[in-house]
Amino acid sequence: MQPETTCQLEIISSSDNLSEAARKVIEFSADIKVWLFEGQMGAGKTTLIKSICEVLGVKDNVSSPTFSLVNEYHTAKNEIFYHFDFYRIKSEEEASDIGVDEYFYSDEYCFVEWPSLITSLWPDEYVYITIEIISEKERKICLSKKTDLINRVQ
Protein backbone atom coordinates (compact mmCIF):
# COMPACT_ATOMS: atom_id res chain seq x y z
CA MET A 1 0.00 0.00 0.00
CA GLN A 2 1.42 3.34 -1.02
CA PRO A 3 0.60 6.50 0.93
CA GLU A 4 -1.76 9.04 -0.63
CA THR A 5 1.09 11.49 -1.18
CA THR A 6 3.60 11.40 -3.97
CA CYS A 7 7.35 11.56 -3.56
CA GLN A 8 7.95 14.79 -1.65
CA LEU A 9 11.74 14.50 -1.56
CA GLU A 10 13.96 12.41 -3.78
CA ILE A 11 17.54 11.61 -2.80
CA ILE A 12 20.09 9.87 -4.99
CA SER A 13 22.51 8.15 -2.65
CA SER A 14 25.67 6.14 -3.06
CA SER A 15 27.64 4.12 -0.57
CA ASP A 16 30.03 7.11 -0.39
CA ASN A 17 27.41 9.61 0.81
CA LEU A 18 25.07 7.45 2.89
CA SER A 19 25.54 9.61 6.03
CA GLU A 20 24.48 12.67 4.03
CA ALA A 21 21.38 10.82 2.79
CA ALA A 22 20.60 9.76 6.38
CA ARG A 23 20.81 13.38 7.53
CA LYS A 24 18.39 14.44 4.78
CA VAL A 25 15.93 11.71 5.79
CA ILE A 26 16.14 12.82 9.44
CA GLU A 27 15.63 16.47 8.51
CA PHE A 28 12.69 15.65 6.24
CA SER A 29 11.01 13.51 8.89
CA ALA A 30 11.02 16.30 11.48
CA ASP A 31 9.19 15.02 14.57
CA ILE A 32 7.41 12.05 12.99
CA LYS A 33 8.65 8.93 14.78
CA VAL A 34 7.38 6.02 12.63
CA TRP A 35 9.30 5.46 9.40
CA LEU A 36 8.16 2.82 6.91
CA PHE A 37 10.89 1.46 4.62
CA GLU A 38 9.94 -0.29 1.36
CA GLY A 39 12.22 -1.70 -1.30
CA GLN A 40 13.06 -4.97 -2.89
CA MET A 41 15.35 -7.45 -1.18
CA GLY A 42 18.88 -6.06 -1.25
CA ALA A 43 17.81 -2.47 -1.92
CA GLY A 44 19.49 -1.26 1.27
CA LYS A 45 16.72 -0.79 3.82
CA THR A 46 18.79 -2.11 6.74
CA THR A 47 21.89 -0.29 5.50
CA LEU A 48 20.05 3.04 5.44
CA ILE A 49 18.55 2.36 8.88
CA LYS A 50 22.07 1.64 10.21
CA SER A 51 23.29 4.95 8.83
CA ILE A 52 20.30 6.84 10.27
CA CYS A 53 20.88 5.24 13.68
CA GLU A 54 24.56 6.17 13.55
CA VAL A 55 23.70 9.82 12.78
CA LEU A 56 21.11 9.82 15.61
CA GLY A 57 23.70 8.51 18.09
CA VAL A 58 22.63 4.90 18.56
CA LYS A 59 25.42 3.12 20.44
CA ASP A 60 24.15 -0.46 19.93
CA ASN A 61 24.95 -2.71 17.00
CA VAL A 62 22.22 -2.22 14.38
CA SER A 63 21.22 -5.35 12.49
CA SER A 64 18.17 -6.69 10.70
CA PRO A 65 15.58 -8.18 13.08
CA THR A 66 14.46 -10.68 10.45
CA PHE A 67 13.99 -13.54 12.90
CA SER A 68 13.21 -11.62 16.11
CA LEU A 69 10.78 -9.20 14.33
CA VAL A 70 11.96 -6.28 16.48
CA ASN A 71 15.31 -5.03 17.79
CA GLU A 72 15.70 -2.34 20.42
CA TYR A 73 18.59 0.13 20.28
CA HIS A 74 19.72 2.87 22.69
CA THR A 75 21.64 6.12 22.52
CA ALA A 76 23.96 7.55 25.17
CA LYS A 77 21.05 9.88 26.07
CA ASN A 78 18.85 6.83 26.84
CA GLU A 79 16.69 7.36 23.76
CA ILE A 80 15.11 4.15 22.48
CA PHE A 81 14.77 3.11 18.85
CA TYR A 82 12.77 0.13 17.60
CA HIS A 83 13.64 -1.62 14.34
CA PHE A 84 11.09 -4.01 12.83
CA ASP A 85 11.41 -6.45 9.95
CA PHE A 86 8.11 -8.04 8.91
CA TYR A 87 9.48 -9.97 5.93
CA ARG A 88 8.82 -13.35 7.56
CA ILE A 89 5.46 -12.71 9.24
CA LYS A 90 2.57 -14.83 8.07
CA SER A 91 -0.26 -12.44 9.04
CA GLU A 92 -0.92 -8.97 10.43
CA GLU A 93 -2.19 -10.72 13.55
CA GLU A 94 1.37 -11.87 14.25
CA ALA A 95 2.54 -8.24 14.24
CA SER A 96 -0.43 -7.23 16.36
CA ASP A 97 0.41 -10.00 18.86
CA ILE A 98 3.85 -8.48 19.52
CA GLY A 99 2.13 -5.18 20.35
CA VAL A 100 3.16 -3.20 17.30
CA ASP A 101 0.47 -0.58 18.08
CA GLU A 102 2.07 0.09 21.45
CA TYR A 103 5.45 0.57 19.79
CA PHE A 104 4.02 2.86 17.08
CA TYR A 105 2.32 5.11 19.63
CA SER A 106 5.16 5.04 22.19
CA ASP A 107 6.65 8.31 20.87
CA GLU A 108 9.92 6.44 20.30
CA TYR A 109 11.46 6.05 16.85
CA CYS A 110 10.17 3.00 14.98
CA PHE A 111 11.86 1.92 11.76
CA VAL A 112 9.79 -0.65 9.87
CA GLU A 113 11.02 -2.85 7.03
CA TRP A 114 8.39 -4.54 4.82
CA PRO A 115 5.47 -2.39 6.10
CA SER A 116 3.32 -3.46 3.14
CA LEU A 117 2.72 -6.69 5.06
CA ILE A 118 0.97 -4.85 7.91
CA THR A 119 -0.90 -2.00 6.17
CA SER A 120 -3.96 -2.04 8.45
CA LEU A 121 -1.66 -1.50 11.46
CA TRP A 122 0.05 1.64 10.17
CA PRO A 123 -0.20 4.58 12.58
CA ASP A 124 -1.92 7.88 11.81
CA GLU A 125 1.41 9.58 11.12
CA TYR A 126 4.43 8.16 9.37
CA VAL A 127 7.21 8.80 6.91
CA TYR A 128 7.09 6.48 3.91
CA ILE A 129 10.51 5.72 2.43
CA THR A 130 11.03 3.75 -0.75
CA ILE A 131 14.45 2.65 -1.87
CA GLU A 132 15.04 1.76 -5.48
CA ILE A 133 18.21 0.22 -6.91
CA ILE A 134 19.78 2.38 -9.62
CA SER A 135 23.09 0.54 -9.82
CA GLU A 136 25.30 -1.60 -7.59
CA LYS A 137 26.35 1.47 -5.58
CA GLU A 138 23.51 3.95 -6.15
CA ARG A 139 19.99 4.10 -4.75
CA LYS A 140 17.03 6.40 -5.27
CA ILE A 141 15.35 7.20 -1.96
CA CYS A 142 11.86 8.66 -2.16
CA LEU A 143 10.33 10.26 0.95
CA SER A 144 6.73 11.20 1.70
CA LYS A 145 4.83 12.02 4.89
CA LYS A 146 1.39 11.28 6.18
CA THR A 147 0.53 13.49 9.10
CA ASP A 148 -2.60 13.85 11.19
CA LEU A 149 -2.98 17.62 10.93
CA ILE A 150 -6.06 17.66 13.18
CA ASN A 151 -4.12 16.25 16.14
CA ARG A 152 -1.13 18.51 15.48
CA VAL A 153 -3.23 21.69 15.65
CA GLN A 154 -4.84 20.82 18.99
N, C-alpha and C positions, 0 to 999 in steps of 0.2 A: 504494500500500500504506500503510495507516494503522498506526501503532504499536499494540501491545496495550493501552496505557494510554489512558484517556480524558483529556479536557482537565483538566489539573491547576491551571492558572492562566489566567484569562481577563482580557484587558485591552481596554478600549475606548479607542481612540486617535484623535486628530484631528491635523491638520497643525499645530495650535498646541501640542500637548504630545508631539510625537514623541520628543524627548530624554528625557522622563520615561518613556515606554513603553520606549525603548531601555535605560534604566537598570534597569527591572523585568525585562526579558528577560535582561540580564547577571546580575543578582542571582539570578534563578531558575536559570540555567544552571550556576551555581557553577563547578566545575572541568572540566566537560564541554566539549571543544573542537570537536566536530563538530555543526553546527547545520543542520538540514534545513528549508528554507523552501518551503511549498506555498501556492498561491493562484492564482486565475485570472489571465490576462494583465491587467495594469493594476491589480492589487490592492495593489501597493506593496512587493513583496519587495525590490527593489533600493533603494528609498527607505528602508525600515527598516534594511537592511544599511548604507547610508551613515550613518544616524544612530547605529547601534551602533558603527561604526568611529570616528566622530567622538568619541563618549563614551570609547572605549578608547584614544584618542590617535593614531589613524592619521594620518600627515602627508601621504600620497599622495592623489591624486584617485581617488575611488571611483566606478567606473562598471560597468555590466553587461558581463560577459565573454561576451556572446552569440556572438560569432564566434571568439574566441580560446579559449573553453571555461574558461580559468582566468586570473585576474588575481592578482598578488602585490602586497601592500601592506606598508608598514613604519611603525613608530612611531619616535619619537625615542630610545626605549630599545632599538632594534634588534629588537623583536618582529616576527614575520612573520605575516601573515594571508593566507589563500587564499580567493578568491571564485570559485565555479564557477557556470556557467549551462549546464545540459544540455538546454535547450529544443530545440536544433537537432541533437542527436546522433541517429544512425540506429540504434545498437545499444549495449548495455552494453559490448560489446567495444571500442568506440571510447573509452569512458571508461576502461576497463581499460588500453588502450594508452597513455594519457597518464600512467599510474601513479597513478590515483586512490587505490589502497590505500596507497601510500607517503605520500601527502598525509594521508589520514585517520588514519594511525598515527604521524605525525610529531610529535605533541604540540604542534602549532601550531593556531591557530584555522582552521577550514574552514567557510565559509558556502556552502551548496549550494542553488541555485535549481533547481526541477524535479527533485527527488530521486526522484519516482515513476518516472522513466525509467531508474533504475539500482538498483532495490530489492535485487537480489542482491549488490550491492557495498557496502551500508550497513555501517558498522562496528558493533562490539559495543555501543558507547555513543554516544548522540546525544541532542540536544534536537530535538524535532519541533515546528515552528512553522507553524501555518496562519493565513493572513490572509484575512479575508472582508470584502467591501465591504458597508458598511451604507448609506453615502450618499457623495456626492462627496467629502466631507472626513473622514468617519469610517470606521474599520476596527475589526473585531473580531479580536484576535490571541489565538489559543489555543495554550498551551504544554504540552507533555508531555515526559517524560524516559524514556529506556530506558537503564538502567545495568547493568553487569555486576558485580553485588554480590560474586560469588565472587572476582574479581580485585581488588576494592577492599579486601576483608578481609585478603588475604594480603600 
